[in-house]
């Protein structure tokens, strides 16, 4: 066989392998989404929490929080959307911990399927879930007075920025889920990680209203940068470097967290 024929055969094999890997990943993503929708209470409660945050801060705390440059509801809703996608990525940890506890990951490893499909399918399914939640929270936001002025395409760009950030963060939660002995522990392990990032940020209040000692952390951490980028795009305000900083954070997070999750997955079960 000639070198050209060997190269063609090798390229064809790689193409086939990649095609099957993508197919396996999408199959597991579909399986994870079907599992979610077969538990209606889980879907309902996933929607209730962000809706409650919107209503609570809009009507209970909103009048006590001064905001410069826009109304509080316009400031709040983009931040809630960022928070919701971050909380949604926690499902990666919970779902993988459940699969590991039930022995499903061990069965997946025994099947003739791409190894990347287990982690890829889980993270992609959680992105799809986040898209659904974003649509619902956007509708709730409009119902309570949210009026973005940045235009439709800027709104889509803002959604893309937060979905990319949440997806990259979900690889860290994948590591947590594969480390935890069960789903309850996995969920408990994520709270100390996401609460300082979401509440010590500019999601709910502007930086000037935070304590002086907290401002350097709040101003430079990835959630605040993502919230600033999303808010600026949605409201048609200057975003500065926040979009690029958020995307750089996303790239950095996935570059560090994905290898950790893959290494842990290889050792799991």
Backbone torsions as a table, in degrees:
resi	resn	phi	psi	omega
1	UNK	NA	134.7	-177.0
2	UNK	-74.4	165.7	178.2
3	UNK	-62.7	-37.0	179.6
4	UNK	-64.1	-42.4	179.4
5	UNK	-65.7	-40.4	178.3
6	UNK	-63.3	-42.4	179.6
7	UNK	-63.5	-41.6	179.1
8	UNK	-62.9	-43.0	179.6
9	UNK	-63.4	-41.4	179.1
10	UNK	-65.0	-43.8	178.9
11	UNK	-63.6	-40.3	179.8
12	UNK	-65.0	-39.7	179.0
13	UNK	-65.4	-41.4	178.8
14	UNK	-64.9	-40.0	178.9
15	UNK	-63.4	-43.3	179.4
16	UNK	-64.7	-42.0	179.3
17	UNK	-62.6	-42.4	179.1
18	UNK	-65.3	-40.4	179.9
19	UNK	-62.5	-42.0	178.8
20	UNK	-69.0	-35.4	177.8
21	UNK	-62.7	-44.2	177.7
22	UNK	-63.9	-42.4	179.7
23	UNK	-62.8	-44.2	178.8
24	UNK	-63.0	-40.6	-179.9
25	UNK	-63.4	-45.7	179.9
26	UNK	-66.9	-34.5	177.8
27	UNK	-63.8	-44.4	179.1
28	UNK	-71.0	-33.2	174.9
29	UNK	-62.3	-43.2	177.3
30	UNK	-63.0	-41.2	178.5
31	UNK	-61.2	-42.5	179.9
32	UNK	-66.8	-37.6	177.6
33	UNK	-68.4	-40.6	177.8
34	UNK	-63.1	-39.6	177.3
35	UNK	-61.0	-40.5	179.3
36	UNK	-64.4	-46.5	-174.7
37	UNK	-76.8	-13.4	175.3
38	UNK	-82.7	-2.8	174.7
39	UNK	-119.1	82.8	-173.8
40	UNK	-56.0	-36.1	-179.0
41	UNK	-62.9	-36.0	178.7
42	UNK	-65.0	-39.8	178.7
43	UNK	-65.5	-45.2	-178.5
44	UNK	-61.0	-48.0	-178.0
45	UNK	-68.9	-28.6	175.2
46	UNK	-64.8	-30.7	179.2
47	UNK	-84.9	-32.4	-174.2
48	UNK	-65.1	-42.4	-174.7
49	UNK	-58.6	-52.5	179.1
50	UNK	-65.6	-33.0	177.0
51	UNK	-63.7	-40.2	178.4
52	UNK	-65.0	-38.4	176.9
53	UNK	-61.7	-43.5	179.6
54	UNK	-61.3	-49.2	-177.1
55	UNK	-67.3	-39.7	-178.5
56	UNK	-63.0	-51.8	-177.1
57	UNK	-75.6	-27.5	179.7
58	UNK	-71.2	-45.2	-171.2
59	UNK	-107.2	-20.2	-178.8
60	UNK	-99.6	-51.0	-175.7
61	UNK	-98.6	-17.3	-172.8
62	UNK	-57.4	-39.2	-178.2
63	UNK	-70.0	-17.8	-178.1
64	UNK	-98.6	-0.3	-176.2
65	UNK	-115.3	104.6	179.6
66	UNK	-74.7	139.1	179.7
67	UNK	-130.6	131.7	179.1
68	UNK	-92.2	135.6	171.9
69	UNK	94.5	-14.8	179.6
70	UNK	-163.5	175.1	176.2
71	UNK	-78.0	159.1	-177.5
72	UNK	-65.5	-36.8	-178.5
73	UNK	-64.6	-36.1	176.6
74	UNK	-69.5	-31.0	176.2
75	UNK	-74.1	-38.5	-171.8
76	UNK	-71.9	-50.1	-168.9
77	UNK	-59.6	-44.9	176.0
78	UNK	-58.8	-38.0	177.5
79	UNK	-65.3	-41.1	178.0
80	UNK	-63.4	-37.9	177.9
81	UNK	-62.1	-42.4	177.1
82	UNK	-63.3	-46.9	179.3
83	UNK	-59.7	-40.6	-177.5
84	UNK	-64.2	-42.0	179.4
85	UNK	-67.5	-35.0	177.6
86	UNK	-66.6	-47.0	177.5
87	UNK	-62.2	-34.3	179.0
88	UNK	-64.7	-32.8	-179.9
89	UNK	-69.9	-14.7	175.5
90	UNK	-62.9	-26.3	179.4
91	UNK	-60.4	-23.4	175.2
92	UNK	-60.3	-45.8	179.4
93	UNK	-64.7	-46.0	-177.0
94	UNK	-64.7	-45.7	-178.2
95	UNK	-64.4	-43.2	179.7
96	UNK	-67.7	-37.0	177.5
97	UNK	-63.7	-40.3	177.2
98	UNK	-63.9	-45.1	179.5
99	UNK	-62.7	-40.0	179.7
100	UNK	-67.1	-41.9	-179.0
101	UNK	-64.4	-36.6	-178.4
102	UNK	-84.7	-2.6	-180.0
103	UNK	82.4	9.3	-177.6
104	UNK	-69.9	-36.1	-179.5
105	UNK	-65.3	-37.4	176.2
106	UNK	-63.5	-37.7	178.0
107	UNK	-69.4	-40.0	178.1
108	UNK	-59.8	-40.6	-179.1
109	UNK	-65.4	-27.8	-179.7
110	UNK	-80.9	-12.7	-178.8
111	UNK	-85.8	154.1	176.3
112	UNK	-78.5	73.5	-176.9
113	UNK	-138.5	162.0	179.5
114	UNK	-66.8	133.5	-179.8
115	UNK	-63.9	-34.7	-178.0
116	UNK	-66.3	-16.7	-174.2
117	UNK	-65.9	-31.9	-177.1
118	UNK	-65.6	-51.7	179.2
119	UNK	-72.2	-42.8	-180.0
120	UNK	-63.1	-42.7	179.3
121	UNK	-63.9	-39.2	179.5
122	UNK	-67.1	-46.8	-177.3
123	UNK	-68.6	-36.5	178.3
124	UNK	-67.3	-39.7	177.9
125	UNK	-61.4	-38.3	179.6
126	UNK	-71.0	-30.4	172.7
127	UNK	-64.2	-43.9	178.8
128	UNK	-61.9	-39.4	176.9
129	UNK	-64.1	-40.3	178.9
130	UNK	-63.8	-36.7	177.8
131	UNK	-61.4	-44.0	179.1
132	UNK	-61.8	-43.5	-179.8
133	UNK	-65.8	-38.6	178.5
134	UNK	-59.9	-40.7	179.4
135	UNK	-62.9	-43.8	-178.3
136	UNK	-67.2	-45.3	-178.2
137	UNK	-68.2	-33.7	175.0
138	UNK	-61.7	-43.4	178.4
139	UNK	-62.8	-42.1	177.8
140	UNK	-64.0	-40.9	178.7
141	UNK	-59.4	-45.2	177.7
142	UNK	-62.2	-35.6	-179.2
143	UNK	-66.5	-29.0	-177.9
144	UNK	-100.5	8.9	172.6
145	UNK	111.2	6.1	179.0
146	UNK	-70.2	128.2	-178.9
147	UNK	-135.6	92.2	177.6
148	UNK	-72.4	141.5	-176.9
149	UNK	-115.4	7.7	-176.3
150	UNK	-84.2	-10.5	-179.2
151	UNK	96.9	162.4	-174.2
152	UNK	-63.3	-45.9	-175.8
153	UNK	-70.6	-34.9	173.8
154	UNK	-64.6	-35.9	177.9
155	UNK	-64.2	-43.8	178.0
156	UNK	-63.6	-40.3	178.0
157	UNK	-62.5	-39.5	177.9
158	UNK	-63.4	-42.8	178.4
159	UNK	-62.9	-39.1	179.2
160	UNK	-64.5	-41.7	179.5
161	UNK	-60.1	-46.4	-177.2
162	UNK	-73.1	-32.4	177.9
163	UNK	-69.1	-39.2	176.7
164	UNK	-62.8	-44.4	-179.9
165	UNK	-63.1	-45.7	-179.7
166	UNK	-64.5	-38.4	178.9
167	UNK	-62.8	-46.0	179.4
168	UNK	-63.8	-38.1	178.2
169	UNK	-67.1	-30.3	-177.8
170	UNK	-64.1	-22.7	177.0
171	UNK	-68.8	-30.7	173.0
172	UNK	-68.4	-39.2	177.4
173	UNK	-70.0	-27.1	173.7
174	UNK	-62.1	-42.2	176.6
175	UNK	-61.5	-42.1	178.7
176	UNK	-62.1	-45.3	-178.4
177	UNK	-63.4	-35.8	179.5
178	UNK	-77.8	-15.0	178.5
179	UNK	-91.1	-33.0	-175.1
180	UNK	-73.0	147.3	179.5
181	UNK	-74.9	-21.8	179.4
182	UNK	-157.1	172.6	-174.7
183	UNK	-67.8	-34.6	179.4
184	UNK	-63.9	-43.0	178.0
185	UNK	-66.1	-38.7	179.1
186	UNK	-60.8	-44.0	179.4
187	UNK	-64.1	-41.5	179.1
188	UNK	-65.4	-34.1	-179.1
189	UNK	-70.2	-26.0	-178.1
190	UNK	-78.5	-27.4	-175.5
191	UNK	-60.1	-46.6	178.1
192	UNK	-63.2	-17.0	-179.8
193	UNK	-86.6	-42.3	-173.0
194	UNK	-92.6	-25.6	-177.2
195	UNK	-66.4	-45.4	177.0
196	UNK	-62.0	-34.4	-178.0
197	UNK	-72.7	-36.2	-176.7
198	UNK	-85.4	-39.1	-175.8
199	UNK	-90.3	-26.7	172.4
200	UNK	-93.7	61.9	-175.9
201	UNK	-150.8	-173.0	179.5
202	UNK	-99.9	24.7	179.4
203	UNK	-66.3	-45.1	-173.6
204	UNK	-103.5	-29.9	-178.0
205	UNK	-136.9	158.4	176.2
206	UNK	-73.0	159.7	-173.9
207	UNK	-58.5	-34.8	-176.0
208	UNK	-66.3	-17.9	-179.2
209	UNK	-91.4	-3.2	177.4
210	UNK	-88.7	154.4	176.7
211	UNK	-57.5	146.8	-176.5
212	UNK	-56.5	-38.6	-177.9
213	UNK	-70.0	-20.8	-177.4
214	UNK	-89.4	-21.2	-170.9
215	UNK	-61.2	-43.2	179.5
216	UNK	-58.0	-42.2	177.8
217	UNK	-67.1	-48.3	-177.0
218	UNK	-62.0	-35.8	-175.7
219	UNK	-74.0	-29.8	-171.8
220	UNK	-108.5	-3.9	-179.6
221	UNK	-80.0	157.8	-169.9
222	UNK	-63.9	-32.9	-178.5
223	UNK	-67.1	-41.6	177.8
224	UNK	-63.8	-41.7	179.1
225	UNK	-63.4	-40.0	178.0
226	UNK	-68.0	-41.8	178.5
227	UNK	-63.1	-41.8	177.4
228	UNK	-62.1	-42.2	179.8
229	UNK	-64.3	-47.0	-178.5
230	UNK	-64.8	-44.1	-178.3
231	UNK	-65.1	-44.7	-180.0
232	UNK	-62.6	-42.7	179.5
233	UNK	-65.8	-44.4	-177.0
234	UNK	-68.1	-37.3	-175.8
235	UNK	-93.3	-1.6	-179.5
236	UNK	70.8	31.3	179.7
237	UNK	-104.5	162.4	177.3
238	UNK	-59.3	134.5	-178.9
239	UNK	-105.1	-9.4	-179.0
240	UNK	58.6	-132.2	179.0
241	UNK	-99.5	8.2	-171.6
242	UNK	-62.8	-35.5	179.3
243	UNK	-63.4	-48.4	-178.6
244	UNK	-68.2	-37.0	178.1
245	UNK	-64.6	-41.9	177.5
246	UNK	-61.4	-44.4	179.8
247	UNK	-66.4	-36.2	176.0
248	UNK	-65.3	-40.9	174.5
249	UNK	-59.1	-42.7	-179.1
250	UNK	-61.3	-47.3	179.3
251	UNK	-61.8	-43.6	179.4
252	UNK	-63.2	-41.7	-179.8
253	UNK	-63.7	-47.3	-177.6
254	UNK	-69.7	-30.8	178.6
255	UNK	-66.3	-32.2	179.9
256	UNK	-89.3	-44.2	-170.5
257	UNK	-80.9	-36.2	-178.7
258	UNK	-60.9	-47.8	177.3
259	UNK	-60.6	-35.7	177.4
260	UNK	-63.6	-43.3	-179.9
261	UNK	-66.1	-41.5	179.9
262	UNK	-64.9	-42.7	179.2
263	UNK	-63.7	-40.9	178.5
264	UNK	-67.9	-36.2	179.5
265	UNK	-63.5	-39.8	180.0
266	UNK	-64.3	-28.2	-179.3
267	UNK	-91.1	-14.1	-176.2
268	UNK	-70.6	154.2	176.8
269	UNK	55.0	NA	NA
